[in-house]
Amino acid sequence: MQNTRHLPVLLREVLEGLSPGEGETVLDATVGLGGHSAAFLRAIEEKGHLIAIDADSENLAEARQRLQSLPGRKTFEHCNFRELPDMALPHCDVIFADLGVSSPHYDDPERGFSFREDSPLDLRFDRESGETAAAFIARSTPGEMQRVLFRYGEVRQARALALRIAEQKPQTTKELSTCVEFVCKFRAKSVLPQVFQALRIAVNGELDALAVLLRHAPPLLKEEGRMGVISFHSLEDRMVKHAFRLLTTPERDGRTGAIATPARFELLTKKPIKAGEQEIAANPRARSARLRMIKRAF
């Protein structure tokens, strides 16, 4: 099987839709291992500028090493894109974010992202800050845990599972999996990914961070600038869809219905772009990817 560690998702579609060109400035808000950014650098060439940020310092270091030989000016920042409002960023021709979990997070058992390995319950993107999933579980009430499981994982048996987790206070992925198996029985296999997703989102504040990105990134676009976001679950995709719809809808006069203020952005994707069967066969991670894009009109 082909190694998927360095396979950027929907790369052809991203390049076609965002069309980075020679000399342009590109902000990759989730550089990861640098797969998409490598293609951006080849497109913007020597006079272009890539701004690459990532919450994971280990990923950022690997991306820096991987991209250093490619043409173009490069700026690397270790931060979460929730920090965009506090960053002194130039206006950009292209802004891109891939919201998926990178391969190293799943591949390293010590990160706690995979329920297939017995490891400490960490689940942090940035191991240099914040609390682990185990610490989050230890301090959460059953009610708080129920809300996390239901809201972020859409877990049907959220109440019963929250009570079991509060009682057992698991510290490892195996112990958490045992809680799920105890409550969900034969459904445990399908519920486990939902539970790990819910805890990961809560520990990293992912949806709050995405809200910041969707609010503060579009104004950074130059005229004719393009922005693309790849999401991997319905909670993210709904947020991106809603934000892009608001940005691309003109304000109308409440009395006459006439357009009072034209929309400053236009949709490049009326429906999300999904991976084809060939890409999914080469990279199963691409199956749930959804790409939405907008363009600044003026």
C-alpha positions as a Python dict, from the first residue, in 0.01 Angstrom:
ca = {
    (1, 'M'): (0, 0, 0),
    (2, 'Q'): (123, 349, -81),
    (3, 'N'): (250, 551, 214),
    (4, 'T'): (-5, 825, 277),
    (5, 'R'): (212, 1025, 517),
    (6, 'H'): (294, 1295, 259),
    (7, 'L'): (-19, 1280, 42),
    (8, 'P'): (-200, 1616, 53),
    (9, 'V'): (-577, 1576, 19),
    (10, 'L'): (-760, 1716, -287),
    (11, 'L'): (-435, 1873, -411),
    (12, 'R'): (-538, 1905, -777),
    (13, 'E'): (-872, 2058, -682),
    (14, 'V'): (-708, 2301, -440),
    (15, 'L'): (-459, 2421, -701),
    (16, 'E'): (-725, 2455, -970),
    (17, 'G'): (-965, 2643, -744),
    (18, 'L'): (-723, 2869, -558),
    (19, 'S'): (-489, 2904, -859),
    (20, 'P'): (-179, 3039, -680),
    (21, 'G'): (33, 3231, -928),
    (22, 'E'): (383, 3366, -970),
    (23, 'G'): (478, 3627, -712),
    (24, 'E'): (168, 3583, -497),
    (25, 'T'): (142, 3568, -119),
    (26, 'V'): (-6, 3247, 25),
    (27, 'L'): (-110, 3182, 385),
    (28, 'D'): (-123, 2813, 473),
    (29, 'A'): (-295, 2817, 810),
    (30, 'T'): (-237, 2444, 870),
    (31, 'V'): (93, 2360, 703),
    (32, 'G'): (119, 2015, 865),
    (33, 'L'): (396, 1825, 686),
    (34, 'G'): (397, 2076, 401),
    (35, 'G'): (223, 1878, 127),
    (36, 'H'): (-4, 2155, 2),
    (37, 'S'): (258, 2422, 73),
    (38, 'A'): (514, 2247, -146),
    (39, 'A'): (273, 2280, -439),
    (40, 'F'): (199, 2643, -348),
    (41, 'L'): (571, 2726, -349),
    (42, 'R'): (621, 2569, -691),
    (43, 'A'): (333, 2781, -821),
    (44, 'I'): (432, 3118, -670),
    (45, 'E'): (800, 3067, -759),
    (46, 'E'): (1094, 3280, -649),
    (47, 'K'): (908, 3610, -605),
    (48, 'G'): (624, 3458, -405),
    (49, 'H'): (584, 3450, -28),
    (50, 'L'): (453, 3154, 172),
    (51, 'I'): (338, 3211, 530),
    (52, 'A'): (313, 2870, 696),
    (53, 'I'): (165, 2827, 1043),
    (54, 'D'): (86, 2520, 1252),
    (55, 'A'): (-11, 2447, 1612),
    (56, 'D'): (223, 2145, 1624),
    (57, 'S'): (589, 2245, 1660),
    (58, 'E'): (706, 1900, 1546),
    (59, 'N'): (505, 1917, 1225),
    (60, 'L'): (625, 2272, 1164),
    (61, 'A'): (989, 2168, 1202),
    (62, 'E'): (943, 1884, 954),
    (63, 'A'): (764, 2113, 709),
    (64, 'R'): (1041, 2372, 735),
    (65, 'Q'): (1302, 2109, 653),
    (66, 'R'): (1097, 1970, 366),
    (67, 'L'): (1022, 2309, 208),
    (68, 'Q'): (1357, 2485, 253),
    (69, 'S'): (1495, 2378, -86),
    (70, 'L'): (1193, 2507, -280),
    (71, 'P'): (1188, 2857, -435),
    (72, 'G'): (1015, 3154, -277),
    (73, 'R'): (1027, 3349, 46),
    (74, 'K'): (906, 3151, 347),
    (75, 'T'): (784, 3254, 691),
    (76, 'F'): (713, 2987, 952),
    (77, 'E'): (508, 3056, 1265),
    (78, 'H'): (437, 2812, 1550),
    (79, 'C'): (83, 2907, 1646),
    (80, 'N'): (-280, 2808, 1612),
    (81, 'F'): (-485, 2994, 1354),
    (82, 'R'): (-705, 3115, 1639),
    (83, 'E'): (-421, 3365, 1693),
    (84, 'L'): (-476, 3533, 1354),
    (85, 'P'): (-624, 3851, 1509),
    (86, 'D'): (-299, 3908, 1702),
    (87, 'M'): (-64, 3841, 1410),
    (88, 'A'): (83, 4113, 1190),
    (89, 'L'): (0, 3950, 857),
    (90, 'P'): (12, 4103, 509),
    (91, 'H'): (-284, 4087, 275),
    (92, 'C'): (-281, 3759, 86),
    (93, 'D'): (-371, 3630, -259),
    (94, 'V'): (-449, 3283, -124),
    (95, 'I'): (-552, 3158, 221),
    (96, 'F'): (-584, 2785, 282),
    (97, 'A'): (-665, 2555, 573),
    (98, 'D'): (-680, 2175, 589),
    (99, 'L'): (-868, 2097, 911),
    (100, 'G'): (-780, 1727, 915),
    (101, 'V'): (-563, 1552, 1172),
    (102, 'S'): (-216, 1499, 1025),
    (103, 'S'): (-69, 1152, 982),
    (104, 'P'): (198, 1184, 1256),
    (105, 'H'): (-72, 1238, 1516),
    (106, 'Y'): (-222, 900, 1433),
    (107, 'D'): (111, 729, 1371),
    (108, 'D'): (269, 819, 1708),
    (109, 'P'): (97, 612, 1980),
    (110, 'E'): (214, 855, 2248),
    (111, 'R'): (-11, 1127, 2102),
    (112, 'G'): (-322, 928, 2196),
    (113, 'F'): (-513, 1001, 1874),
    (114, 'S'): (-567, 636, 1782),
    (115, 'F'): (-791, 401, 1978),
    (116, 'R'): (-612, 110, 1810),
    (117, 'E'): (-306, 162, 2032),
    (118, 'D'): (-285, 161, 2412),
    (119, 'S'): (-129, 494, 2502),
    (120, 'P'): (-174, 797, 2729),
    (121, 'L'): (-488, 1000, 2656),
    (122, 'D'): (-326, 1317, 2524),
    (123, 'L'): (-501, 1430, 2202),
    (124, 'R'): (-337, 1775, 2197),
    (125, 'F'): (-215, 1915, 1867),
    (126, 'D'): (37, 2126, 2058),
    (127, 'R'): (202, 1919, 2330),
    (128, 'E'): (369, 2232, 2464),
    (129, 'S'): (47, 2386, 2594),
    (130, 'G'): (-301, 2307, 2719),
    (131, 'E'): (-439, 2013, 2913),
    (132, 'T'): (-445, 1652, 2799),
    (133, 'A'): (-764, 1460, 2731),
    (134, 'A'): (-699, 1261, 3050),
    (135, 'A'): (-682, 1584, 3253),
    (136, 'F'): (-995, 1714, 3080),
    (137, 'I'): (-1182, 1395, 3169),
    (138, 'A'): (-1060, 1406, 3530),
    (139, 'R'): (-1200, 1756, 3590),
    (140, 'S'): (-1524, 1725, 3387),
    (141, 'T'): (-1861, 1658, 3548),
    (142, 'P'): (-2091, 1395, 3393),
    (143, 'G'): (-2306, 1677, 3256),
    (144, 'E'): (-2010, 1849, 3091),
    (145, 'M'): (-1890, 1520, 2944),
    (146, 'Q'): (-2238, 1444, 2811),
    (147, 'R'): (-2250, 1781, 2633),
    (148, 'V'): (-1906, 1722, 2478),
    (149, 'L'): (-1996, 1372, 2355),
    (150, 'F'): (-2332, 1482, 2214),
    (151, 'R'): (-2229, 1814, 2061),
    (152, 'Y'): (-1888, 1725, 1921),
    (153, 'G'): (-1929, 1353, 1856),
    (154, 'E'): (-2304, 1325, 1804),
    (155, 'V'): (-2294, 1019, 2031),
    (156, 'R'): (-2643, 876, 2086),
    (157, 'Q'): (-2571, 721, 2425),
    (158, 'A'): (-2393, 1032, 2548),
    (159, 'R'): (-2553, 1035, 2895),
    (160, 'A'): (-2480, 672, 2982),
    (161, 'L'): (-2129, 694, 2840),
    (162, 'A'): (-2057, 1020, 3023),
    (163, 'L'): (-2158, 858, 3352),
    (164, 'R'): (-1930, 561, 3286),
    (165, 'I'): (-1637, 784, 3191),
    (166, 'A'): (-1690, 1002, 3500),
    (167, 'E'): (-1695, 690, 3715),
    (168, 'Q'): (-1388, 523, 3563),
    (169, 'K'): (-1185, 838, 3478),
    (170, 'P'): (-977, 666, 3206),
    (171, 'Q'): (-617, 776, 3165),
    (172, 'T'): (-526, 571, 2856),
    (173, 'T'): (-682, 506, 2516),
    (174, 'K'): (-742, 144, 2614),
    (175, 'E'): (-925, 242, 2932),
    (176, 'L'): (-1145, 484, 2737),
    (177, 'S'): (-1216, 218, 2475),
    (178, 'T'): (-1319, -20, 2754),
    (179, 'C'): (-1571, 239, 2879),
    (180, 'V'): (-1720, 266, 2530),
    (181, 'E'): (-1736, -112, 2492),
    (182, 'F'): (-1908, -147, 2832),
    (183, 'V'): (-2185, 102, 2742),
    (184, 'C'): (-2224, 59, 2367),
    (185, 'K'): (-2168, -316, 2339),
    (186, 'F'): (-2185, -427, 1973),
    (187, 'R'): (-2197, -64, 1854),
    (188, 'A'): (-1865, 22, 2020),
    (189, 'K'): (-1663, -8, 1699),
    (190, 'S'): (-1864, 266, 1528),
    (191, 'V'): (-1893, 484, 1841),
    (192, 'L'): (-1520, 488, 1926),
    (193, 'P'): (-1425, 730, 1644),
    (194, 'Q'): (-1707, 963, 1753),
    (195, 'V'): (-1587, 962, 2114),
    (196, 'F'): (-1224, 1032, 2022),
    (197, 'Q'): (-1337, 1307, 1783),
    (198, 'A'): (-1547, 1470, 2055),
    (199, 'L'): (-1264, 1471, 2308),
    (200, 'R'): (-1012, 1593, 2051),
    (201, 'I'): (-1236, 1884, 1952),
    (202, 'A'): (-1294, 1977, 2316),
    (203, 'V'): (-929, 1951, 2423),
    (204, 'N'): (-804, 2161, 2130),
    (205, 'G'): (-1096, 2405, 2114),
    (206, 'E'): (-1121, 2327, 1744),
    (207, 'L'): (-1461, 2477, 1666),
    (208, 'D'): (-1384, 2799, 1851),
    (209, 'A'): (-1058, 2825, 1658),
    (210, 'L'): (-1240, 2763, 1329),
    (211, 'A'): (-1486, 3041, 1411),
    (212, 'V'): (-1190, 3279, 1453),
    (213, 'L'): (-1040, 3167, 1121),
    (214, 'L'): (-1367, 3213, 933),
    (215, 'R'): (-1415, 3558, 1080),
    (216, 'H'): (-1064, 3701, 1053),
    (217, 'A'): (-910, 3533, 747),
    (218, 'P'): (-1142, 3660, 468),
    (219, 'P'): (-1065, 4030, 539),
    (220, 'L'): (-695, 3948, 484),
    (221, 'L'): (-760, 3860, 120),
    (222, 'K'): (-657, 4104, -149),
    (223, 'E'): (-905, 4195, -421),
    (224, 'E'): (-949, 3881, -634),
    (225, 'G'): (-792, 3678, -350),
    (226, 'R'): (-910, 3320, -291),
    (227, 'M'): (-971, 3121, 26),
    (228, 'G'): (-1022, 2746, 59),
    (229, 'V'): (-1101, 2524, 358),
    (230, 'I'): (-1099, 2144, 368),
    (231, 'S'): (-1316, 2000, 645),
    (232, 'F'): (-1349, 1638, 754),
    (233, 'H'): (-1671, 1615, 954),
    (234, 'S'): (-2018, 1767, 941),
    (235, 'L'): (-1967, 2006, 1234),
    (236, 'E'): (-1678, 2179, 1058),
    (237, 'D'): (-1840, 2170, 716),
    (238, 'R'): (-2161, 2331, 843),
    (239, 'M'): (-1960, 2615, 997),
    (240, 'V'): (-1764, 2674, 676),
    (241, 'K'): (-2078, 2656, 462),
    (242, 'H'): (-2263, 2904, 684),
    (243, 'A'): (-1973, 3151, 702),
    (244, 'F'): (-1912, 3144, 327),
    (245, 'R'): (-2284, 3185, 259),
    (246, 'L'): (-2299, 3498, 476),
    (247, 'L'): (-1992, 3643, 307),
    (248, 'T'): (-2133, 3587, -42),
    (249, 'T'): (-2487, 3711, 25),
    (250, 'P'): (-2559, 4080, -54),
    (251, 'E'): (-2741, 4296, 198),
    (252, 'R'): (-3089, 4389, 81),
    (253, 'D'): (-3311, 4683, 160),
    (254, 'G'): (-3568, 4560, 411),
    (255, 'R'): (-3841, 4770, 250),
    (256, 'T'): (-3783, 4725, -121),
    (257, 'G'): (-3583, 4402, -134),
    (258, 'A'): (-3329, 4570, -363),
    (259, 'I'): (-2959, 4506, -308),
    (260, 'A'): (-2832, 4773, -70),
    (261, 'T'): (-2475, 4647, -34),
    (262, 'P'): (-2322, 4402, -284),
    (263, 'A'): (-2147, 4096, -144),
    (264, 'R'): (-1772, 4143, -126),
    (265, 'F'): (-1710, 3774, -188),
    (266, 'E'): (-1832, 3517, -438),
    (267, 'L'): (-1863, 3140, -405),
    (268, 'L'): (-1623, 2930, -610),
    (269, 'T'): (-1794, 2611, -494),
    (270, 'K'): (-2174, 2595, -479),
    (271, 'K'): (-2137, 2243, -339),
    (272, 'P'): (-1835, 2101, -156),
    (273, 'I'): (-1576, 1928, -370),
    (274, 'K'): (-1513, 1567, -270),
    (275, 'A'): (-1231, 1326, -353),
    (276, 'G'): (-1272, 1085, -642),
    (277, 'E'): (-1251, 709, -610),
    (278, 'Q'): (-894, 700, -740),
    (279, 'E'): (-771, 939, -471),
    (280, 'I'): (-966, 757, -200),
    (281, 'A'): (-808, 427, -307),
    (282, 'A'): (-460, 583, -279),
    (283, 'N'): (-540, 778, 38),
    (284, 'P'): (-843, 655, 238),
    (285, 'R'): (-819, 966, 458),
    (286, 'A'): (-956, 1167, 166),
    (287, 'R'): (-1295, 993, 180),
    (288, 'S'): (-1451, 1241, 423),
    (289, 'A'): (-1277, 1554, 289),
    (290, 'R'): (-1494, 1847, 177),
    (291, 'L'): (-1343, 2150, 3),
    (292, 'R'): (-1523, 2486, -9),
    (293, 'M'): (-1379, 2803, -166),
    (294, 'I'): (-1461, 3173, -200),
    (295, 'K'): (-1311, 3467, -389),
    (296, 'R'): (-1296, 3832, -288),
    (297, 'A'): (-1475, 4041, -547),
    (298, 'F'): (-1361, 4388, -437),
}
